Amino acid sequence: MILSQKEQYQEQLNGIFQALADPTRRAVLARLGRGSASISDLAKPFDMALPSFMKHIHLLEGSGLIRTHKEGRVRTCALEKKPFAAVETWLSTQRVIWEGRTDRLEQFVTAGHDKEDPE
């Protein structure tokens, strides 16, 4: 099945927001914001088995938020910036929509209040 660009964009956003929904994955992203790190370094602060932690890494990598590469026995993770731009674009669009709606609601309420208050 071939997805349209819009469908691909929606799928990308779904994966990103799914990845961001978990506090462990958000903490990993915050740590990677300071620079690349090995899987073992990323896993240290968390009280979970490495296979469980790797599920988080795979989901982050699958969403495109991080990339990993292996040198010898060490797998290193780094942030990918492009997916964050997609989220920022989506959030900006939503902000414009909701600000417009709240502005119209405020105008409606103010106009209705002025009609009821004949001073």
C-alpha positions as CSV (number, residue, x, y, z in Angstrom):
1,M,0.0,0.0,0.0
2,I,1.3,3.4,-1.0
3,L,0.7,6.2,1.5
4,S,0.1,9.8,0.4
5,Q,2.4,12.5,1.8
6,K,-0.3,13.6,4.2
7,E,-0.7,10.0,5.4
8,Q,3.1,9.6,5.8
9,Y,3.2,12.8,7.8
10,Q,0.4,11.6,10.1
11,E,2.1,8.3,10.6
12,Q,5.3,10.1,11.5
13,L,3.5,12.3,14.0
14,N,1.7,9.3,15.5
15,G,5.1,7.5,16.1
16,I,6.7,10.6,17.5
17,F,3.9,11.4,19.9
18,Q,3.7,7.7,21.0
19,A,7.5,7.9,21.7
20,L,7.0,11.2,23.7
21,A,4.2,9.7,25.7
22,D,6.5,7.8,28.1
23,P,8.5,9.5,30.8
24,T,11.5,7.1,30.4
25,R,11.7,8.0,26.7
26,R,11.4,11.7,27.4
27,A,14.3,11.4,29.9
28,V,16.4,9.6,27.3
29,L,15.7,12.4,24.8
30,A,16.6,15.0,27.5
31,R,19.9,13.3,28.2
32,L,20.7,13.0,24.5
33,G,20.1,16.7,24.2
34,R,23.4,17.1,26.0
35,G,25.2,14.9,23.4
36,S,25.5,11.3,22.2
37,A,25.6,8.5,24.7
38,S,26.0,4.7,24.8
39,I,23.0,2.5,25.6
40,S,24.6,1.4,28.9
41,D,25.1,5.1,29.9
42,L,21.5,5.9,29.0
43,A,20.2,2.9,30.9
44,K,22.1,3.6,34.2
45,P,19.5,6.0,35.8
46,F,16.6,3.6,35.2
47,D,15.6,0.6,37.4
48,M,14.9,-1.8,34.6
49,A,16.4,-4.7,32.8
50,L,18.4,-3.9,29.7
51,P,16.0,-5.8,27.4
52,S,13.1,-3.7,28.7
53,F,15.2,-0.5,28.3
54,M,16.0,-1.6,24.7
55,K,12.3,-1.6,23.9
56,H,12.3,2.1,24.6
57,I,15.4,2.7,22.5
58,H,13.9,0.7,19.6
59,L,10.7,2.7,19.8
60,L,12.6,6.0,19.8
61,E,14.7,4.9,16.9
62,G,11.6,3.7,15.0
63,S,10.0,7.0,15.5
64,G,13.0,8.7,14.0
65,L,13.8,10.8,17.1
66,I,17.1,9.1,17.6
67,R,19.6,7.1,15.6
68,T,22.0,4.5,16.8
69,H,25.3,3.2,15.5
70,K,27.5,0.4,16.7
71,E,31.3,0.5,17.0
72,G,32.7,-2.8,18.3
73,R,30.6,-3.8,21.3
74,V,29.3,-0.3,22.0
75,R,26.0,1.0,20.6
76,T,25.7,4.8,20.7
77,C,22.6,6.9,20.4
78,A,22.2,10.5,19.1
79,L,19.2,12.8,18.6
80,E,17.8,13.3,15.1
81,K,16.6,16.9,14.7
82,K,14.3,16.6,11.7
83,P,11.4,14.9,13.5
84,F,11.3,17.6,16.1
85,A,10.8,20.1,13.3
86,A,7.7,18.1,12.2
87,V,6.3,18.3,15.7
88,E,7.0,22.0,16.0
89,T,5.2,22.6,12.7
90,W,2.2,20.6,13.8
91,L,2.1,22.4,17.2
92,S,2.4,25.8,15.6
93,T,-0.5,25.0,13.2
94,Q,-2.6,23.9,16.2
95,R,-1.7,27.0,18.2
96,V,-2.9,29.3,15.4
97,I,-6.1,27.4,15.1
98,W,-6.8,27.4,18.8
99,E,-5.8,31.0,19.3
100,G,-8.2,32.0,16.5
101,R,-11.0,30.0,18.2
102,T,-10.4,31.6,21.6
103,D,-10.2,35.0,20.0
104,R,-13.6,34.4,18.3
105,L,-15.0,33.1,21.5
106,E,-13.8,36.2,23.4
107,Q,-15.4,38.4,20.7
108,F,-18.7,36.5,20.9
109,V,-18.8,36.7,24.7
110,T,-17.9,40.4,24.7
111,A,-20.4,41.2,22.0
112,G,-23.1,39.3,23.9
113,H,-22.2,41.0,27.1
114,D,-22.4,44.4,25.5
115,K,-26.0,43.7,24.2
116,E,-27.2,42.6,27.6
117,D,-25.7,45.6,29.4
118,P,-27.5,48.8,28.1
119,E,-25.5,51.5,29.8
